Amino acid sequence: MMKKGILIANIGTPEKPEKKEVKRYLAKFLGDHRVIDTPRWKWLPILHGIILNTRPKKSAALYKEIWTAEGSPLEIYTKAQAEGLQGLLSDSVVRYGMAYSEPTISQSLTEMAEMGVDDVTIIPLYPQYSTTTTASINDAVFKHYLQSEDMPHLHFVREFTDHPGYIKLLADQIRQGISEHQPDELILSYHGIPVSYVEKGDPYQAQCQATTDALMAELQLETPWRMCYQSKFGPAEWLTPALDKTLMALPKEGVKKVLVITPGFVSDCIETIEEIESENKEYFMENGGVEFNYIHPFNDSPEFFELLKELATN
Protein backbone atom coordinates (compact mmCIF):
# COMPACT_ATOMS: atom_id res chain seq x y z
CA MET A 1 0.00 0.00 0.00
CA MET A 2 1.29 3.41 -0.97
CA LYS A 3 2.23 5.97 1.64
CA LYS A 4 0.59 9.28 0.79
CA GLY A 5 2.24 12.68 1.04
CA ILE A 6 0.84 16.17 0.45
CA LEU A 7 3.06 19.16 -0.20
CA ILE A 8 1.51 22.61 -0.03
CA ALA A 9 3.72 25.22 -1.64
CA ASN A 10 3.96 28.99 -1.64
CA ILE A 11 6.26 31.72 -2.89
CA GLY A 12 8.44 32.14 0.18
CA THR A 13 9.71 34.97 2.35
CA PRO A 14 12.99 36.48 3.50
CA GLU A 15 14.46 34.79 6.57
CA LYS A 16 14.65 38.15 8.35
CA PRO A 17 13.43 41.67 7.57
CA GLU A 18 17.00 42.82 7.00
CA LYS A 19 18.74 44.07 3.85
CA LYS A 20 21.07 41.06 3.49
CA GLU A 21 18.30 38.46 3.83
CA VAL A 22 15.91 40.40 1.62
CA LYS A 23 18.58 40.73 -1.08
CA ARG A 24 19.17 36.96 -1.01
CA TYR A 25 15.44 36.30 -1.33
CA LEU A 26 14.91 38.82 -4.14
CA ALA A 27 17.87 37.41 -6.06
CA LYS A 28 16.16 34.01 -6.16
CA PHE A 29 12.67 35.38 -6.79
CA LEU A 30 13.48 37.97 -9.44
CA GLY A 31 16.12 35.70 -10.95
CA ASP A 32 13.50 33.12 -11.91
CA HIS A 33 12.72 33.27 -15.63
CA ARG A 34 9.12 32.38 -14.81
CA VAL A 35 8.75 35.60 -12.82
CA ILE A 36 10.68 37.93 -15.14
CA ASP A 37 10.29 36.67 -18.70
CA THR A 38 13.15 38.69 -20.16
CA PRO A 39 16.24 37.23 -21.88
CA ARG A 40 18.80 36.40 -19.20
CA TRP A 41 21.59 38.36 -20.94
CA LYS A 42 19.44 41.46 -20.71
CA TRP A 43 17.78 40.99 -17.34
CA LEU A 44 20.50 39.62 -15.05
CA PRO A 45 22.84 42.63 -15.39
CA ILE A 46 19.90 44.90 -14.50
CA LEU A 47 18.94 42.68 -11.58
CA HIS A 48 22.40 42.33 -10.09
CA GLY A 49 23.76 45.71 -11.17
CA ILE A 50 20.85 47.95 -10.22
CA ILE A 51 17.84 46.35 -8.54
CA LEU A 52 19.65 44.25 -5.93
CA ASN A 53 21.71 47.29 -4.98
CA THR A 54 18.71 49.56 -4.46
CA ARG A 55 15.53 47.62 -3.73
CA PRO A 56 16.53 45.41 -0.73
CA LYS A 57 16.91 48.34 1.70
CA LYS A 58 13.47 49.69 0.86
CA SER A 59 11.88 46.23 0.86
CA ALA A 60 13.49 45.36 4.20
CA ALA A 61 11.89 48.45 5.74
CA LEU A 62 8.49 47.32 4.47
CA TYR A 63 9.01 43.79 5.76
CA LYS A 64 9.84 45.20 9.19
CA GLU A 65 6.42 46.85 9.25
CA ILE A 66 4.61 43.52 8.88
CA TRP A 67 7.00 41.25 10.80
CA THR A 68 5.69 39.68 14.00
CA ALA A 69 7.38 38.21 17.07
CA GLU A 70 6.88 34.77 15.48
CA GLY A 71 8.32 35.87 12.13
CA SER A 72 6.95 36.43 8.63
CA PRO A 73 3.13 36.25 8.37
CA LEU A 74 3.37 34.20 5.18
CA GLU A 75 5.65 31.66 6.87
CA ILE A 76 3.45 31.53 9.98
CA TYR A 77 0.23 30.93 8.06
CA THR A 78 1.67 28.49 5.53
CA LYS A 79 3.05 26.41 8.39
CA ALA A 80 -0.31 26.60 10.16
CA GLN A 81 -2.07 25.44 7.00
CA ALA A 82 0.24 22.43 6.74
CA GLU A 83 -0.32 21.57 10.40
CA GLY A 84 -4.07 22.04 10.06
CA LEU A 85 -4.20 19.76 7.02
CA GLN A 86 -2.02 17.20 8.81
CA GLY A 87 -4.57 17.16 11.61
CA LEU A 88 -7.26 16.19 9.11
CA LEU A 89 -5.17 13.59 7.28
CA SER A 90 -3.46 11.55 9.99
CA ASP A 91 -2.61 8.72 7.57
CA SER A 92 -0.67 11.06 5.25
CA VAL A 93 2.53 13.04 5.57
CA VAL A 94 1.85 16.76 5.09
CA ARG A 95 4.65 19.25 4.60
CA TYR A 96 5.02 22.73 3.17
CA GLY A 97 7.72 24.07 0.88
CA MET A 98 8.66 27.47 -0.51
CA ALA A 99 9.74 28.36 -4.03
CA TYR A 100 12.38 30.89 -2.97
CA SER A 101 13.09 30.30 0.74
CA GLU A 102 13.34 27.55 3.33
CA PRO A 103 12.00 25.02 3.83
CA THR A 104 12.50 24.60 0.12
CA ILE A 105 10.32 22.37 -1.98
CA SER A 106 13.32 20.08 -2.49
CA GLN A 107 14.00 19.83 1.25
CA SER A 108 10.40 18.89 1.99
CA LEU A 109 10.27 16.30 -0.81
CA THR A 110 13.53 14.79 0.47
CA GLU A 111 12.06 14.53 3.96
CA MET A 112 8.98 12.79 2.57
CA ALA A 113 11.11 10.28 0.69
CA GLU A 114 13.07 9.50 3.85
CA MET A 115 9.74 8.76 5.55
CA GLY A 116 8.81 6.27 2.83
CA VAL A 117 6.30 8.44 0.96
CA ASP A 118 5.78 7.10 -2.56
CA ASP A 119 2.68 9.03 -3.65
CA VAL A 120 2.79 12.84 -3.50
CA THR A 121 0.15 15.47 -4.23
CA ILE A 122 1.43 18.99 -4.87
CA ILE A 123 -0.89 21.87 -4.00
CA PRO A 124 0.44 25.29 -5.03
CA LEU A 125 -1.32 27.80 -2.79
CA TYR A 126 -2.37 29.93 -5.74
CA PRO A 127 -6.08 29.68 -6.61
CA GLN A 128 -5.46 30.92 -10.16
CA TYR A 129 -2.82 29.33 -12.37
CA SER A 130 -0.03 31.51 -13.72
CA THR A 131 3.34 30.76 -15.22
CA THR A 132 4.74 33.25 -12.66
CA THR A 133 3.53 31.26 -9.67
CA THR A 134 2.15 27.77 -10.17
CA ALA A 135 4.59 26.92 -12.94
CA SER A 136 7.54 27.93 -10.76
CA ILE A 137 6.35 25.47 -8.10
CA ASN A 138 6.07 22.71 -10.68
CA ASP A 139 9.53 23.56 -12.02
CA ALA A 140 11.00 23.16 -8.53
CA VAL A 141 9.34 19.76 -8.12
CA PHE A 142 10.65 18.42 -11.43
CA LYS A 143 14.09 19.92 -10.84
CA HIS A 144 14.24 18.05 -7.54
CA TYR A 145 13.54 14.71 -9.22
CA LEU A 146 16.13 15.33 -11.93
CA GLN A 147 18.64 14.61 -9.17
CA SER A 148 16.89 11.43 -8.03
CA GLU A 149 17.15 7.81 -9.13
CA ASP A 150 13.50 7.25 -8.25
CA MET A 151 10.39 9.37 -7.98
CA PRO A 152 6.99 8.83 -6.39
CA HIS A 153 3.64 8.90 -8.08
CA LEU A 154 2.98 12.62 -8.53
CA HIS A 155 -0.31 14.50 -8.64
CA PHE A 156 -0.56 18.24 -9.26
CA VAL A 157 -3.46 20.48 -8.30
CA ARG A 158 -3.28 22.96 -11.17
CA GLU A 159 -5.67 25.54 -9.71
CA PHE A 160 -8.84 25.91 -7.66
CA THR A 161 -10.12 28.96 -9.52
CA ASP A 162 -13.83 28.24 -9.26
CA HIS A 163 -13.82 25.28 -6.90
CA PRO A 164 -17.18 25.34 -5.05
CA GLY A 165 -15.50 25.17 -1.64
CA TYR A 166 -13.16 28.05 -2.46
CA ILE A 167 -15.99 30.18 -3.83
CA LYS A 168 -18.14 29.48 -0.78
CA LEU A 169 -15.37 30.56 1.61
CA LEU A 170 -14.88 33.81 -0.30
CA ALA A 171 -18.62 34.43 -0.55
CA ASP A 172 -19.07 33.92 3.18
CA GLN A 173 -16.28 36.42 3.87
CA ILE A 174 -17.82 38.99 1.53
CA ARG A 175 -21.31 38.61 2.94
CA GLN A 176 -20.00 39.14 6.45
CA GLY A 177 -17.89 42.12 5.38
CA ILE A 178 -20.76 43.82 3.58
CA SER A 179 -23.07 43.23 6.54
CA GLU A 180 -20.56 44.72 8.98
CA HIS A 181 -19.32 47.68 6.94
CA GLN A 182 -22.06 48.56 4.42
CA PRO A 183 -19.57 49.73 1.77
CA ASP A 184 -20.41 51.88 -1.21
CA GLU A 185 -18.42 49.47 -3.32
CA LEU A 186 -16.68 46.09 -3.11
CA ILE A 187 -13.28 45.77 -4.78
CA LEU A 188 -11.75 42.44 -5.75
CA SER A 189 -8.01 42.95 -6.08
CA TYR A 190 -5.90 40.32 -7.81
CA HIS A 191 -2.11 40.33 -8.12
CA GLY A 192 -1.21 41.68 -11.53
CA ILE A 193 1.08 40.26 -14.21
CA PRO A 194 2.47 41.84 -17.40
CA VAL A 195 0.06 41.96 -20.33
CA SER A 196 2.72 40.32 -22.50
CA TYR A 197 2.49 37.14 -20.41
CA VAL A 198 -1.23 36.89 -21.12
CA GLU A 199 -0.61 37.50 -24.81
CA LYS A 200 1.83 34.58 -24.78
CA GLY A 201 -0.83 32.27 -23.34
CA ASP A 202 -0.77 32.63 -19.56
CA PRO A 203 -4.36 31.82 -18.46
CA TYR A 204 -4.15 33.91 -15.29
CA GLN A 205 -6.34 36.83 -16.35
CA ALA A 206 -9.07 34.48 -17.61
CA GLN A 207 -8.92 32.54 -14.35
CA CYS A 208 -9.22 35.70 -12.25
CA GLN A 209 -12.30 36.56 -14.28
CA ALA A 210 -13.64 33.03 -13.77
CA THR A 211 -13.24 33.39 -9.99
CA THR A 212 -15.08 36.71 -10.08
CA ASP A 213 -17.85 35.31 -12.27
CA ALA A 214 -18.37 32.34 -9.95
CA LEU A 215 -18.39 34.61 -6.91
CA MET A 216 -20.94 36.99 -8.35
CA ALA A 217 -23.17 34.13 -9.44
CA GLU A 218 -23.04 32.85 -5.86
CA LEU A 219 -23.54 36.22 -4.16
CA GLN A 220 -26.12 37.99 -6.35
CA LEU A 221 -24.92 41.28 -4.88
CA GLU A 222 -26.80 44.53 -4.77
CA THR A 223 -23.62 46.32 -3.68
CA PRO A 224 -21.62 47.69 -6.65
CA TRP A 225 -18.32 45.93 -7.26
CA ARG A 226 -15.30 45.92 -9.54
CA MET A 227 -12.11 43.96 -10.29
CA CYS A 228 -8.65 45.49 -10.05
CA TYR A 229 -5.01 44.37 -10.20
CA GLN A 230 -2.22 45.30 -7.80
CA SER A 231 1.56 44.96 -7.25
CA LYS A 232 2.87 46.33 -10.56
CA PHE A 233 6.64 45.99 -10.90
CA GLY A 234 8.80 47.56 -13.56
CA PRO A 235 7.99 49.63 -16.68
CA ALA A 236 6.08 47.00 -18.69
CA GLU A 237 2.35 47.23 -19.30
CA TRP A 238 0.46 45.28 -16.63
CA LEU A 239 -3.14 44.16 -16.29
CA THR A 240 -5.58 46.94 -15.52
CA PRO A 241 -7.46 48.61 -13.93
CA ALA A 242 -4.74 49.28 -11.35
CA LEU A 243 -5.87 49.19 -7.73
CA ASP A 244 -3.87 52.23 -6.64
CA LYS A 245 -5.17 54.51 -9.40
CA THR A 246 -8.70 53.22 -8.88
CA LEU A 247 -8.63 54.01 -5.16
CA MET A 248 -7.30 57.49 -5.86
CA ALA A 249 -10.18 58.20 -8.25
CA LEU A 250 -13.15 56.61 -6.45
CA PRO A 251 -13.82 59.33 -3.84
CA LYS A 252 -14.23 61.88 -6.64
CA GLU A 253 -16.89 59.57 -8.09
CA GLY A 254 -18.80 59.57 -4.81
CA VAL A 255 -17.49 56.25 -3.50
CA LYS A 256 -16.47 57.08 0.06
CA LYS A 257 -16.56 53.64 1.72
CA VAL A 258 -14.83 50.63 0.16
CA LEU A 259 -14.43 47.00 1.12
CA VAL A 260 -11.42 45.23 -0.45
CA ILE A 261 -10.81 41.50 -0.77
CA THR A 262 -7.86 39.74 -2.42
CA PRO A 263 -9.18 36.43 -3.84
CA GLY A 264 -5.79 35.35 -5.18
CA PHE A 265 -4.13 35.22 -1.75
CA VAL A 266 -4.76 32.50 0.83
CA SER A 267 -2.32 33.93 3.40
CA ASP A 268 -1.47 37.42 4.55
CA CYS A 269 1.88 38.67 3.27
CA ILE A 270 3.60 41.90 2.31
CA GLU A 271 1.24 42.37 -0.67
CA THR A 272 -1.82 42.25 1.55
CA ILE A 273 -0.73 43.78 4.85
CA GLU A 274 1.63 46.51 3.68
CA GLU A 275 0.38 47.12 0.16
CA ILE A 276 -3.37 46.89 0.79
CA GLU A 277 -3.89 47.87 4.42
CA SER A 278 -1.24 50.58 4.46
CA GLU A 279 -0.23 51.93 1.06
CA ASN A 280 -3.48 51.61 -0.85
CA LYS A 281 -5.62 52.58 2.12
CA GLU A 282 -3.57 55.76 2.33
CA TYR A 283 -4.20 56.50 -1.36
CA PHE A 284 -7.92 56.20 -0.80
CA MET A 285 -8.12 58.22 2.39
CA GLU A 286 -5.83 61.00 1.14
CA ASN A 287 -8.05 61.49 -1.90
CA GLY A 288 -11.29 61.93 0.03
CA GLY A 289 -12.22 58.44 1.14
CA VAL A 290 -14.03 58.07 4.45
CA GLU A 291 -13.82 54.37 5.31
CA PHE A 292 -11.52 51.61 4.04
CA ASN A 293 -11.93 48.01 5.17
CA TYR A 294 -10.01 44.94 4.10
CA ILE A 295 -11.07 41.29 4.23
CA HIS A 296 -8.05 39.21 5.19
CA PRO A 297 -7.21 35.92 3.43
CA PHE A 298 -8.09 32.54 4.92
CA ASN A 299 -4.82 32.35 6.90
CA ASP A 300 -5.25 29.72 9.66
CA SER A 301 -8.99 29.26 9.18
CA PRO A 302 -10.14 25.67 9.88
CA GLU A 303 -12.55 26.04 6.95
CA PHE A 304 -9.57 26.51 4.65
CA PHE A 305 -7.94 23.39 6.07
CA GLU A 306 -11.07 21.50 4.98
CA LEU A 307 -10.76 22.92 1.47
CA LEU A 308 -7.13 21.80 1.31
CA LYS A 309 -8.23 18.34 2.39
CA GLU A 310 -10.76 18.23 -0.42
CA LEU A 311 -8.13 19.35 -2.95
CA ALA A 312 -5.68 16.73 -1.65
CA THR A 313 -8.04 13.78 -1.68
CA ASN A 314 -10.24 14.32 -4.75
ABEGO torsion letter per residue (X at the ends): XBBBBBBBBBAEBBABBBAAAAAAAAAAAAABAAABBBBAAAAAAAAAAAAAAAAAAAAAAAAAAABBAAEBAAAAAAAAAAAAAAAABAABBBBBBBAABOBBAAAAAAAAAAAGBABBBBBBABABBBAAAAAAAAAAAAAAAAABABBBBBBBBABAAABAAAAAAAAAAAAAAAAAAGBABBBBBBBBBBAAAAAAGBAAAAAAAAAAAAAAAAAGBABBBBBBBBGBBEABBBBOBBAAAAAAAAAAAGBABBBBBBAABABBBAAAAAAAAAAAAAAAAAAGBABBBBBBBAEABAAAAAAAAAAAAX
